[in-house]
Structures are given as C-alpha cells and as structure tokens.
C-alpha cells in the first residue's frame, strides 16, 4: 500500500511537470518576440529551461518556430553544449527576422545575429573568468584568438543573411586569407556591405581604387537603401564620400545625401553633424 501511494504521488508529480512544460511551451509559441536576458531569463523560457534536459533542449533547437528555436539555442549555448557552427549555420541559412525585447528596447534582428551574440557573450564570460586580475582581454582579441571564430566568420561571409552592424564590424576586423578575397569583393560591390568595402580599402590592394571608382560612379547612385541595415551601410558610405578629398566622390555623396534615404536611423546623427560642419543645404 505504501509503495502504491508513493507510485501515485510520483506519477502525479511527473504529470504536473509535463503539464507545466506544455503550458510554458504553448505560451512561448504564442509569443511574437524573444526577450533577451542572457544572465537571468525572467520569462517563460527562463522557467522552462530549468526543467529541460540537454537532450530536450537540443531537440527544441530544431523546432520550426523561430521564437522557441532561438530561445533553445540561447539556452544550450549558455550551458556550454551544442555545436555552435551547426547552430549558427542553420540560422544563417534560414535568414529569419524576429522581434527582440532587451530591457526597454524593442528591435528586429535575424535569429543568426541573436545566436552569434549569445555565443560571443558566453565565450567572453568564460574567458574573463580565467583572469583574476584586471588585465582582461578585449572582446576583439578573444575573437581573433579563438579558432572557432575563424570558422564562424567564414560561415558568415559566405552566407546571405542580413546581419546587424555589430556582428559585421567584428567579423571584418579579421585579416582574411587571400582565398576569401573574391567573396569579400562580392559582398562589397554587389551586396553593398560597407564593412566589406572598408575591409578591402584597408588591405591597400592594387585593384581597389579602380573597383571603388567604378562602384561609386556607376552603381551607387542608382541603389536604393530601404531596410534598417541597408540604411546603416548607406550612412557609412555617405560619411566616407562627404569626407573625401576627391571632388567627384564628394559630389556623388552630396547628391545621394539629398535623397534623404539615410534618415530615421540611429546613426543619422553623424550625418547631421557633417551637414552642420560643412554647411550643406539639403
């Protein structure tokens, strides 16, 4: 009898846990955003993750729902589990954008951007824990020194995913080998990725000047920059052109500036400062 009661209590306990998981998963599936708090997820997934095994969590990293899948990937990364290349390349190929809540900020990011930054934060915290003094390595030095980031950066430059400027800025601080040069040229001059353009400029390759002149004279004036990330690239190009000593490039930048495609972006303040400084009339 005592054994029977214990068995009943155990089954009831297991059932309540199962129902709780199901309810939490249902809530997440109905959600239209990811709430980012890498240290302490104070939301439904924060509760769910504590009740999931590594095996269960890994299964959710393959879920078709991007919200649940992204939460699962953040969770498995924070546990130090999973293959980051597999997790990231999956999101790079999907190229899905979701709403993100972080503190009081609301943004839209690709799921690949979220996974990348979750891993970067995890690796940074793990690395810093090995330095008891105040001589911490910078995030950039961590990326350069960690072999896995070389593979991650290569996966990123060969994807067509619409990544945010923070990730692209970090990726293109790497000195890529010459075998990647043709891909970087495509990113710069066909896909209009400003970080790739400035990466090539810093290499001082002999053919860069002719490629640059052709790009700005023939292609750039006809381009439309519509999305938030595209406007970010446009602003970087306009800053470069308006600061150029080359009158032809300056005038190309001025004409593009007056189309006002760059407005309503967090970095447009930089262009406003240049406009005021140079006395440019729009």
C-alpha positions as CSV (number, residue, x, y, z in Angstrom):
1,X,0.0,0.0,0.0
2,X,2.8,2.4,0.9
3,X,4.6,1.6,-2.4
4,X,1.3,2.1,-4.3
5,X,0.8,5.6,-2.7
6,X,4.4,6.5,-3.5
7,X,3.9,5.5,-7.1
8,X,0.7,7.5,-7.4
9,X,2.5,10.6,-5.9
10,X,5.4,10.1,-8.3
11,X,3.1,9.9,-11.3
12,X,1.1,12.9,-10.3
13,X,4.4,14.8,-9.8
14,X,5.6,13.8,-13.3
15,X,2.3,14.7,-14.8
16,X,2.3,18.1,-13.2
17,X,5.8,18.8,-14.5
18,X,4.8,17.6,-18.0
19,X,1.7,19.9,-18.0
20,X,3.8,22.8,-16.8
21,X,6.3,22.3,-19.6
22,X,3.5,22.0,-22.1
23,X,1.8,25.2,-20.8
24,X,5.1,27.1,-20.9
25,X,5.9,25.9,-24.4
26,X,2.4,26.9,-25.5
27,X,2.9,30.4,-24.1
28,X,6.3,30.7,-26.0
29,X,4.8,29.5,-29.2
30,X,2.1,32.2,-29.0
31,X,4.7,34.9,-28.3
32,X,5.9,37.1,-31.1
33,X,9.2,38.1,-29.6
34,X,12.3,37.0,-27.8
35,X,13.1,38.6,-24.5
36,X,16.9,38.8,-24.1
37,X,18.5,38.5,-20.7
38,X,21.5,36.2,-21.1
39,X,22.3,36.0,-17.4
40,X,18.8,35.6,-15.9
41,X,15.9,34.9,-18.2
42,X,13.0,36.2,-16.2
43,X,10.3,34.9,-18.6
44,X,8.5,31.7,-19.6
45,X,11.6,30.2,-21.2
46,X,13.7,31.0,-18.1
47,X,11.3,28.7,-16.2
48,X,11.1,26.1,-18.9
49,X,14.9,25.9,-19.4
50,X,15.4,24.8,-15.8
51,X,13.1,21.8,-16.3
52,X,14.6,20.6,-19.6
53,X,17.4,18.2,-20.0
54,X,20.2,18.9,-22.5
55,X,18.7,16.3,-24.8
56,X,15.3,18.0,-24.7
57,X,16.8,21.4,-25.2
58,X,18.8,20.3,-28.2
59,X,15.6,18.9,-29.7
60,X,14.0,22.4,-29.5
61,X,17.0,23.9,-31.4
62,X,15.5,22.2,-34.4
63,X,11.9,23.5,-33.9
64,X,10.2,25.2,-36.8
65,X,9.0,28.1,-34.6
66,X,11.8,30.7,-34.7
67,X,11.0,32.1,-31.2
68,X,11.2,28.8,-29.4
69,X,14.1,27.7,-31.5
70,X,16.1,30.8,-30.7
71,X,15.4,30.6,-27.0
72,X,16.5,26.9,-27.1
73,X,19.8,27.9,-28.9
74,X,20.5,30.6,-26.3
75,X,19.8,28.1,-23.5
76,X,22.0,25.4,-24.9
77,X,24.8,27.9,-25.6
78,X,24.6,29.2,-22.0
79,X,25.0,25.6,-20.8
80,X,28.2,25.2,-22.9
81,X,26.6,22.5,-25.0
82,X,25.9,22.0,-28.7
83,X,28.0,22.7,-31.8
84,X,28.0,26.4,-32.4
85,X,28.8,26.1,-36.1
86,X,25.8,23.8,-36.6
87,X,23.5,26.1,-34.5
88,X,24.6,29.2,-36.4
89,X,24.8,27.9,-39.9
90,X,21.2,26.7,-39.5
91,X,20.1,30.2,-38.7
92,X,22.2,31.8,-41.4
93,X,20.5,29.6,-44.0
94,X,17.0,30.4,-42.6
95,X,17.7,34.2,-42.5
96,X,14.6,34.8,-40.4
97,X,14.0,38.1,-38.6
98,X,12.1,38.3,-35.3
99,X,11.2,40.9,-32.7
100,X,13.6,41.3,-29.8
101,X,13.0,42.9,-26.4
102,X,16.0,43.8,-24.4
103,X,15.4,45.9,-21.2
104,X,13.1,48.7,-22.5
105,X,14.4,48.5,-26.1
106,X,12.4,46.8,-28.9
107,X,14.3,45.8,-32.1
108,X,14.1,43.4,-35.0
109,X,17.1,41.1,-35.6
110,X,17.9,38.0,-37.5
111,X,17.9,34.8,-35.4
112,X,21.5,34.3,-36.6
113,X,22.5,37.6,-35.1
114,X,21.0,36.6,-31.7
115,X,22.7,33.2,-31.7
116,X,26.1,34.7,-32.7
117,X,25.9,37.3,-29.9
118,X,24.7,34.8,-27.3
119,X,27.8,32.7,-28.1
120,X,30.1,35.7,-28.1
121,X,28.9,36.7,-24.6
122,X,29.2,33.1,-23.4
123,X,32.8,32.8,-24.6
124,X,33.7,36.3,-23.3
125,X,32.4,35.5,-19.8
126,X,34.2,32.1,-19.8
127,X,37.4,33.7,-20.9
128,X,37.2,36.5,-18.3
129,X,36.7,34.0,-15.5
130,X,40.2,32.8,-16.1
131,X,41.7,36.3,-15.5
132,X,41.5,37.1,-11.7
133,X,43.3,40.4,-12.2
134,X,42.1,43.5,-14.0
135,X,44.1,42.8,-17.2
136,X,41.1,41.4,-19.1
137,X,41.5,40.7,-22.9
138,X,39.3,42.7,-25.2
139,X,36.3,41.1,-27.0
140,X,38.1,41.6,-30.3
141,X,41.2,39.8,-29.0
142,X,39.0,36.9,-27.8
143,X,37.5,36.6,-31.3
144,X,40.9,36.7,-33.0
145,X,42.5,34.1,-30.6
146,X,39.6,31.6,-30.6
147,X,40.0,29.2,-33.5
148,X,36.2,28.6,-33.6
149,X,35.6,32.2,-34.5
150,X,37.7,31.9,-37.7
151,X,35.2,29.2,-38.8
152,X,32.2,31.2,-37.6
153,X,33.5,34.3,-39.5
154,X,34.0,32.3,-42.7
155,X,30.5,30.9,-42.4
156,X,29.1,34.4,-42.0
157,X,30.9,35.9,-45.1
158,X,29.6,33.1,-47.3
159,X,26.0,33.4,-46.1
160,X,23.4,35.9,-47.5
161,X,22.0,36.5,-44.0
162,X,21.1,40.1,-43.2
163,X,23.3,40.5,-40.1
164,X,23.5,43.6,-37.9
165,X,26.4,46.1,-37.9
166,X,27.8,44.9,-34.6
167,X,28.5,41.5,-35.9
168,X,29.8,42.7,-39.3
169,X,32.1,45.2,-37.6
170,X,33.6,42.4,-35.6
171,X,33.8,39.9,-38.5
172,X,35.7,42.3,-40.8
173,X,38.3,43.1,-38.2
174,X,39.8,39.8,-39.1
175,X,42.5,39.6,-41.7
176,X,41.0,37.1,-44.1
177,X,43.3,35.0,-46.3
178,X,43.5,35.8,-50.0
179,X,41.3,32.9,-50.9
180,X,38.3,34.7,-49.5
181,X,39.0,37.9,-51.4
182,X,36.6,37.3,-54.3
183,X,33.8,36.7,-51.9
184,X,34.6,39.9,-49.9
185,X,34.6,41.8,-53.2
186,X,31.2,40.4,-54.0
187,X,29.9,41.5,-50.5
188,X,31.3,45.0,-51.1
189,X,30.4,45.7,-54.7
190,X,27.4,43.5,-55.4
191,X,25.7,43.2,-52.0
192,X,26.7,46.7,-50.7
193,X,28.1,45.6,-47.4
194,X,30.0,48.7,-46.1
195,X,32.2,46.7,-43.7
196,X,33.4,44.5,-46.6
197,X,34.2,47.7,-48.6
198,X,36.3,49.2,-45.9
199,X,38.0,45.9,-45.2
200,X,39.2,45.9,-48.8
201,X,40.2,49.5,-48.6
202,X,42.4,48.8,-45.6
203,X,44.2,46.0,-47.5
204,X,45.5,48.5,-50.0
205,X,45.2,46.1,-52.9
206,X,46.4,47.5,-56.2
207,X,43.0,47.0,-57.9
208,X,40.9,48.5,-55.2
209,X,40.9,52.1,-56.5
210,X,39.5,51.2,-59.9
211,X,36.8,49.0,-58.3
212,X,35.9,51.8,-55.9
213,X,35.6,54.4,-58.6
214,X,33.5,52.1,-60.8
215,X,31.2,51.3,-57.9
216,X,30.6,54.9,-56.8
217,X,30.3,56.3,-60.3
218,X,28.2,53.6,-61.9
219,X,26.3,51.6,-59.3
220,X,26.0,53.5,-56.1
221,X,23.9,56.5,-57.4
222,X,21.2,54.0,-58.7
223,X,21.0,51.9,-55.5
224,X,18.0,52.1,-53.1
225,X,18.7,51.6,-49.3
226,X,15.4,50.8,-47.7
227,X,15.8,48.4,-44.7
228,X,17.3,49.5,-41.4
229,X,20.6,47.6,-42.0
230,X,20.8,48.9,-45.6
231,X,20.5,52.5,-44.3
232,X,23.3,51.7,-41.9
233,X,25.5,50.8,-44.8
234,X,24.4,53.9,-46.7
235,X,25.3,56.2,-43.8
236,X,28.9,54.7,-43.7
237,X,29.3,55.3,-47.4
238,X,28.0,58.9,-47.1
239,X,30.4,59.7,-44.3
240,X,33.2,58.4,-46.4
241,X,32.2,60.3,-49.5
242,X,31.5,63.6,-47.8
243,X,34.9,63.5,-46.1
244,X,36.7,62.6,-49.3
245,X,39.2,64.9,-50.9
246,X,38.1,63.6,-54.3
247,X,35.6,66.2,-55.6
248,X,33.9,63.6,-57.9
249,X,33.3,61.3,-54.9
250,X,32.2,64.2,-52.7
251,X,29.6,65.3,-55.3
252,X,28.3,61.7,-55.7
253,X,27.9,61.6,-51.9
254,X,26.2,65.0,-51.8
255,X,23.6,64.0,-54.5
256,X,22.9,60.8,-52.6
257,X,22.6,62.7,-49.3
258,X,19.9,65.0,-50.7
259,X,17.7,62.0,-51.5
260,X,17.4,61.6,-47.6
261,X,17.2,57.8,-47.7
262,X,19.5,57.8,-44.6
263,X,17.0,59.5,-42.3
264,X,15.3,57.7,-39.4
265,X,18.3,55.6,-38.4
266,X,20.1,55.7,-35.0
267,X,23.4,56.8,-36.7
268,X,21.9,59.6,-38.8
269,X,23.1,62.0,-36.1
270,X,26.6,61.6,-37.5
271,X,25.4,62.8,-40.9
272,X,23.6,65.7,-39.3
273,X,26.9,66.7,-37.6
274,X,28.7,66.6,-41.0
275,X,25.9,68.6,-42.6
276,X,26.2,71.3,-40.0
277,X,30.0,71.3,-40.0
278,X,30.2,71.7,-43.8
279,X,27.2,74.0,-44.1
280,X,25.5,71.6,-46.5
281,X,22.0,72.6,-47.6
282,X,19.6,69.8,-48.2
